[in-house]
Amino acid sequence: MIHATYAISDTYPIAILVKNTAYHLNEIDKLYVQPLKAAGISSDDVIIVSLPYNDNNKAPVKFIKENLSIILEALDSVGTKTIYCADAGYFKILANAKKADPHLGNNLPCAVKGYEHLTVVLGINHKSIIYDPKNADKLMLSMTALISTINGDYEDIGKNIIGDATYPNTLEDIKAALDKLHVYPELAIDIEAGSLDFDKAGVGTITFCWNQSDGIAFAIDWRALDQPVSETNGHYGELVVNEERRALVKAFLTEYQGATKWHYANYDLKVLIYELWMQDGLDREGLLTGLDVLTRNFHDTKIISYLATNSAAGNHLSLKEQAHEFAGNWAQSEIKDIRKIPYQQLLKYNLVDGLATNYTYDKHYPTLIADKQLEVYDKILMPGLKTLIDTELTGMPMSKEMIPIAKQRLQTVVDEQIAILAGSPVIKKFNLRLQKEAMLAANAKLKVKQHALAHFDTPQFKFNPGSPLQKVKLIYEEMQLPVQYRTKTKKPSTKGKHVKYLVNHTKNADYLEVLNALLMFTTADKILSTFIPSFEKALDKGDGVLWLHGSFNLGGTKSGRLSSSGPNMQNIPSGSLYAKLIKMCFVAPEGWIFGGADFNSLEDYISALTTKDTNKLKVYTDGYDGHCLRAFKYFPEQLPGITDTVESINSIQTLFPNVRQDSKAPTFALTYQGMWITLMNNLGWTEQKSKRIEANFRDLYKESIAWVDTKLDEASKNGYVELAFGLRLRTPLLAQTIKGYRPFAAEAEGRTAGNALGQSYGLLNTRAANAFMEKARASKYRLDIKSVAQIHDAIYLVWRNDLEVTEWVNCELIKAMQWQDLPELHHPTVKLGAGLSIFWPSWKDEIHIPNGATGKETQEICKAYKEAYEAKEEAA
């Protein structure tokens, strides 16, 4: 046991346990021991112990328990009473905790048998502060808990945060309590509901809090089983619509003129609009009325937290994380079903959510102001939130008939790939290996009776393409393909894109057959397990289609681009069989049109406009085909007769299409901060070729590369890069580097920041959707146009099948997407653009509509398309 002390003594009441790689005594003294001394605690009482990890830098549970038995025995022998454990893995065993983070700032009794008299405090590994500076606050919180524990004045975090709280029960009491709230200029509001699905949620309870200690909370739909609401203390409940209480809350929310604060407003506002304003799932008037009321003057502390903490190191935006140091671990493990929480306990939980929302607002809003994030908050993200609430309540229209067909076709693909794998000589050999390994393992446990190999010739001991462990063994051991990428746990990666790269690392036909079958199986199986279940849950609202309601998340990425879930629509495969199978499920309802507009090569335009790179701008100013230009630069030896003119270079598309195609993969890799080693890994190229192509790329785009380097140098000085609309991405590692030298981790952070510089202009899509929908909601077409999705750089809508509406949509949506008023995007000739498409008969079938086309012209285009489509179908 490696340890250190400040004095020779028989007893060391305080033990500081740190991971072996963090056993740096100078840093431990500075960050752990000196704060103890400042609090009047002698360093002579401290023993510092190194926590072992194995050779792979891992500490499995069994390994931890074996080492703790030695460490605890030694600590007990020297009179240790309090353990500060700066390692989550060891802490979870010491405290018998499923998770470590919820216990930060608290102390727990040791759960290891025989050592229950010891007290354990969760600590923070001091090395993590280098990568994530906000961990300094967590370390301070943990040290406060340690000091108070040692001094005997420890108190659980959040124990006394509730001050003036009332829980009105009767209608009269609720109305009186609500009437009093009008005097407050700001209120934090939070609901507890019965489901994460807004259509099943109901409104169980609600809280209104005017500061960090005071508020009210009461039941709306929650009622005790077989008991009146006024007698519910200690009872479990059920959710039953209470129209009278709903009416009181709706009236208050309509009349209240102050600002409201929510955490993750997408959810609460969706539920309230659906339950209080909408008569049914198609009630557009009710949706818009409720939306206008609840977003009249509102804040979202999740988005505020995002803007105040957005970092290349990542962040956690849940209310529990953001307010932990204020309210502690107040989460209810049973909150997944509020009917199983006693009434008074549920009300208190709901109230603390409201108090924590106020705390989070007070904690981060000043940072938002100081870091100049108010403009992106007010002008982009909060309007974007309003648009997304509208979008999520509307959903995407789907065909009832096509979902099971798509499912069956995908299952057929899966079955076909399984059959291909089963017949492969590679897999047959691998199955024999698995069976022999299973036989040897089983027989090693037997003293007399031994199983024959035939005993293991069962499906249990045959290759399962859904098993990551077996795929690792197959690809990297049996087939001995090179390990190019690893997971976060340092295991060889079997992600689809990484397996795809391995195709470039073998010419063995049997191996290629296995790899291609695995790729097809993985993609089809993933769609079956993610997209199809969500499709099958789509809502039937009685208009002949189903409506898919997912979530689109602001603050889900470092660059500001939207992420999505339930399902992740950003993950729809593009330009493939799978994309067609997914998209054929999406259709317009009767009497409506389903369509959308996609920016024209947005990231390419943005890169050219922001960097002012001559060769990137040439594509738009001189008429070069970008892929041809890059092919000419990368592979001149493969292009005989091509000279350095626009006409000649553009002829590559016709004369040398394969060379043009070959330019795309290296361009993608190098554009997103890849290097020559990336080309070797992804494309199987030699080191010499990879370095040559990287050098050619860097020469072609030296101006844009210099621009990015300048931004990263600024980040080294300022500690952040400024993205689109002023969005700040903090770069804690770059801020600690010396000019001209960046260690590996800082280089990785630089790549993240460099990629975000371009990707952040996906916020233009958010801005365009906001501008268009704001105009649509204020127009005479407010009930005729619905926002249904934002995916990558495209906006998707459903609108009334009417020539006038269609013409208006085409004009106003494209106008919103042509906006480029940001100073860095100004250019006399290079302009952003987009094109409208109508999807008929499904999303996979696209009718391109020219910019500025009239309703009549659009009708003629669609008529011609329909006739050609039907003729093709008839011929088929």
Secondary structure, 3 states (H helix, E strand, C coil): CCEEECCCCCCCCEEEEEEHHHCCHHHHHHHHHHHHHHCCCCHHHEEEEEECCCCCCCCCHHHHHHHHHHHHHHHHHCCCCEEEECCHHHHHHHHCCCCCHHHCCCEEECCCCCCCCCEEEECCCCCHHHHCCCHHHHHHHHHHHHHHHHHCCCCCCCCCCCCCEECCCCHHHHHHHHHHHHHCCEEEEEEECCCCCHHHHCCCEEEEECCCCCEEEEECCEEECCCCHHHCCCCCEEECCCHHHHHHHHHHHHHCCCEEEECCHHHHHHHHHHHHHCCCCCCHHHHHHHHHHHCCCEEEHHHHHHHHHCECCCCCCCHHHHCHHHHCCCCCCCCCCHHHCCHHHHHHHHHHHHHHHHHHHHHHHHHHHHCCCHHHHHHHHHHHHHHHHHHHHHCEEECCCHHHHHHHHHHHHHHHHHHHHHHCHHHHHHHHHHHHHHHHHHHCCCCCCCCCHHHHCCHHHCCCCCCHHHHHHHHHHHCCCCCCCECCCCCECCCHHHHHHHHHHCCCHHHHHHHHHHHHHHHHHHHHHHHHHHHHCCEECCCCCEEECCEEECCCCCCCCCEEECCCHHHCCCCCHHHHHHHCCECCCCCEEEEEEEECCHHHHHHHHHHCCHHHHHHHHCCCCHHHHHHHHHCHHHCCCCCCCHHHHHCHHHHCHHHHHHCHHHHHHHHCCCCHHHHHHHHCCCHHHHHHHHHHHHHHCHHHHHHHHHHHHHHHHHCEEECHHHCEEECCCHHHCECCECCHHHHHHHHHHHHHHHHHHHHHHHHHHHHHHHHHHCCCCCCCEEEEEEECCEEEEEEECCHHHHHHHHHHHHHHHCCCCCHHHCCCCCCCCEEEEEECCCCCCEEEECCCCCHHHHHHHHHHHHHHHHHHHHHC
